[in-house]
Amino acid sequence: MKRKNKVWTEEEKIKIVKEKLAGGSYRDLANKYDIKSEGMIANWKRKYENGESLAGKQGRKKLDKDLEYEILKKSFALLKKIRGESHESNDIK
């Protein structure tokens, strides 16, 4: 059974970043906290140093339903146009 990824709180991320800044290694911290990617800690550290928020989880942002509908409508119209042009070019041959 696939294990679900842990969602880290902002406080947990800051604690780990502060341990890194105090001299901890990425590998040791990843092992200590069972973090699969040392790069994730590096990303948290970079954001922390740049004053960016560590709250929330990463991933694809959900689109507004109206925006998603408009994108789908335009994609469908473009597909119809492309297919229509390809069928017309087949008729000429």
C-alpha positions in Angstrom: 0.0 0.0 0.0 1.3 3.4 -1.0 2.1 5.7 2.0 0.6 9.2 1.9 3.0 12.1 1.9 3.3 14.0 5.2 2.0 17.5 5.3 4.5 19.7 7.2 3.2 22.6 9.2 5.0 26.0 8.9 6.3 25.6 12.5 7.8 22.2 11.7 9.4 23.5 8.5 10.9 26.5 10.4 12.2 24.2 13.2 14.0 22.0 10.5 15.4 25.0 8.7 16.7 26.5 11.9 18.5 23.1 12.6 20.0 23.3 9.2 21.2 26.9 9.8 22.7 25.8 13.1 24.9 23.4 11.2 22.9 20.3 10.5 23.4 18.5 7.3 20.6 18.0 4.8 21.1 14.2 4.9 21.0 14.0 8.7 17.9 16.2 8.9 16.1 14.2 6.2 16.9 11.0 8.0 15.9 12.4 11.4 12.5 13.6 10.2 11.9 10.9 7.6 11.9 13.4 4.7 12.3 11.6 1.4 14.0 14.6 -0.4 16.9 16.6 0.9 16.0 19.1 -1.8 12.7 19.8 0.0 14.6 21.1 3.0 16.8 23.2 0.7 13.7 24.8 -0.8 12.3 25.5 2.7 15.6 27.1 3.7 15.7 29.2 0.5 12.2 30.5 1.1 12.9 31.1 4.8 16.0 33.1 3.9 14.1 35.1 1.3 11.3 35.9 3.8 8.8 33.8 1.9 6.0 32.0 3.7 6.5 28.3 4.4 2.8 27.8 5.1 0.6 25.6 2.9 1.5 22.7 0.7 3.0 22.7 -2.8 1.3 21.4 -5.8 -0.9 22.4 -8.7 -3.2 25.2 -7.9 -6.9 24.7 -8.6 -8.2 26.8 -11.4 -11.3 28.9 -11.0 -14.2 27.0 -12.5 -15.1 29.8 -14.9 -11.4 30.1 -16.1 -11.2 26.3 -16.5 -14.4 26.4 -18.6 -13.1 29.1 -20.8 -9.8 27.2 -21.4 -11.7 24.0 -22.3 -14.0 25.9 -24.6 -11.1 27.6 -26.5 -9.2 24.3 -26.6 -12.2 22.5 -28.1 -12.8 25.3 -30.7 -9.1 25.1 -31.7 -9.3 21.3 -32.0 -12.4 21.5 -34.2 -10.7 24.1 -36.4 -7.5 21.9 -36.8 -9.5 18.8 -37.5 -11.7 20.7 -39.9 -8.7 22.0 -41.8 -7.2 18.5 -42.0 -10.4 17.0 -43.4 -10.7 19.8 -46.0 -7.1 19.1 -47.1 -7.9 15.4 -47.5 -10.8 16.3 -49.8 -8.6 18.1 -52.2 -6.3 15.1 -52.8 
